[in-house]
Amino acid sequence: MSDERVLELLRTARNKDKFERLYYQGNTTAYGGDESAADQALVNLIYFYTQDEDQIDRIFQGSAPCRPKWEARPDYRERTIDKARESITELYQPDDGAKLIVGGGGRNGHKGASLSPSLIGEGQGHLTIERFADIKPPNKPREFVIEGIAVKGHAVAIFGDGGVAKSTLSQDAGQRIARGESWLGHTTKQMPVLLIDFELDREEQSRRAYEIASGQGYSQPPDAFFYICAAGFKTRDVFSFALAQCKKKGIGLVIVDSLGVALQGDAESSKDVLSFFREVEGVFRREGITLWIVDHQSKLQVGERYQNKTMFGSVYKSNMVRSVLQVEATEREEGALNLVVRHKKMNFGPMMDLLGVRIEFEYARTVVKERELAPEDLAEEGTLNARDRVLLALEDGAAFPDDLVERTGLAKKTVKNALTKLHKAGKVAHTGNVDPRSQAQEVSLVSPPLKGQGRGHLPEAQDDDAEENPTLSDNRSCGYGLSKNQLESAEQFFDVLPFNDKETFMRIVAEGYARDLDCRSASDAWCVAVSGRRDSWAEEDLEAKLRGT
């Protein structure tokens, strides 16, 4: 609200006579001539309508009782406003649909505050309409809080099952950002950070903060890392106070631990979730402050895959944040935890690669560090394409298609399609072993194992369109890419055919095997390959070529 609007409300309130005696006349009679008591009474009246400290100061300076003590003593101004915050238990709520204010001052000696009463008011919250052609585009790139993960002013969510160290990772990130240090290999922009704790208490969070600081090589948390214990307070009051402190201390990142508790509503209700993001996250975003939201996911049910889980409740939770991280524990050891951090969403660029993390819990020390991901970590990873997952699964040794289905979590048809492309690209070959029940061919890697190379070094499986001849495999070292049994079958089939060009024949048979891994003989492979060529190469021309005529 504008200053004039606040004054108008004060002049028309039920206690307007009291306001006019204090504001316009400077009458201190009702306070026994005590000017400080009169100052406090006037500030209390103003505070009911606005909790913006700068606005309170401006309005008070226009009053009759304003004197040098108020103007020259910042400590006096702050103390007077703080007393108003502690004593006012109800706040003005306009009848304009805004629901930012549901309560007033603090309890138990803690300070309370409130967000601006209305999203539709003067100044920054004032609605306007503009032509895009009149708006100048930004002349600088987006500002990241964490490179590739968190953009300034836009909410980030980190979620996962219980006990996967989401809060520890969040605190570790917060302390790194407060010092301007990289977090798990990603650069950060230094800024003050605030942790709002809805789940634990001051003692436990301070213990965790010092343990993480020790793991980072410091004796204490950074000076620019702040804490608010939200236990026992209304959510709106907490965020109101937090916003005021962010403005005062220049805080750029706020960790909310956790959304489920902070929501104070039904997590499965789109109305409650959208209300939180409109009335809380939206206000912080407008101030350029990033919310780092910690959340949970529902329990894993039989047949479900962990990485397919989402944040618990309404889909709007993930829809309303711009970057989403999922944390999964892959191995639990005594005193240590191996995790993967999966980037599930990023609205402002590409998603980061799967991140391996190890947390070591020592006495009075918690170490959070990157770890190299093993092939088994990546083989089932849905963020990799099917061919990369099959390649990684084959690092454990030769396998039949059914084995690869189990190792990768892919559908059998997807595995077979991936193997076909990898076979044609010369990445895998048949070993000659056949499953007696399914008659499926066993396959193994042709190239050296990928261990230690990491996801960023996976060899690209060549697409069909990228080959010079998209229908022929030129893996001479494996006998046209055929296994020993396939090669023998092809030799026998060639001997009974009236063909002279063995080289072309073998290549076509190899193509058939690559197209359909269920081919049981060279004749089957021949039929598959030839049927796929008829559109571009007439059958009689093919036979003429093979006859050498």
Sequence and secondary structure as in RCSB ss.txt:
>XXXX:A:sequence
MSDERVLELLRTARNKDKFERLYYQGNTTAYGGDESAADQALVNLIYFYTQDEDQIDRIFQGSAPCRPKWEARPD
YRERTIDKARESITELYQPDDGAKLIVGGGGRNGHKGASLSPSLIGEGQGHLTIERFADIKPPNKPREFVIEGIA
VKGHAVAIFGDGGVAKSTLSQDAGQRIARGESWLGHTTKQMPVLLIDFELDREEQSRRAYEIASGQGYSQPPDAF
FYICAAGFKTRDVFSFALAQCKKKGIGLVIVDSLGVALQGDAESSKDVLSFFREVEGVFRREGITLWIVDHQSKL
QVGERYQNKTMFGSVYKSNMVRSVLQVEATEREEGALNLVVRHKKMNFGPMMDLLGVRIEFEYARTVVKERELAP
EDLAEEGTLNARDRVLLALEDGAAFPDDLVERTGLAKKTVKNALTKLHKAGKVAHTGNVDPRSQAQEVSLVSPPL
KGQGRGHLPEAQDDDAEENPTLSDNRSCGYGLSKNQLESAEQFFDVLPFNDKETFMRIVAEGYARDLDCRSASDA
WCVAVSGRRDSWAEEDLEAKLRGT
>XXXX:A:secstr
  HHHHHHHHHTSTTHHHHHHHHTT   GGGTT HHHHHHHHHHHHHHH   HHHHHHHHHTSTT  HHHHH HH
HHHHHHHHHHHH       SSS    S    STT       S SSSSGGG      GGGS   SS   EEETTTE
ETTS EEEEESTTS HHHHHHHHHHHHHHT  BTTB B    EEEEESSS HHHHHHHHHHHHHHTT SS  TTE
EEEE TTS HHHHHHHHHHHHHHHT  EEEEE HHHHT S TT HHHHHHHIIIIIHHHHHTT EEEEEEEB   
 TT  GGG  BSS THHHHTSSEEEEEEEEEEETTEEEEEEEEEEETTS     EEEEEEEETTEEEEEE    H
HHHHT TTS HHHHHHHHGGG  B HHHHHHHH   HHHHHHHHHHHHHTTSEEEEEEE TTT  EEEEESS   
TTS GGG      GGGSSSTT    GGGTTT  HHHHHHHHHHHHTSS   HHHHHHHHHHHHHH TT  SHHHH
HHHHHHTTTTTS HHHHHHHHHT 
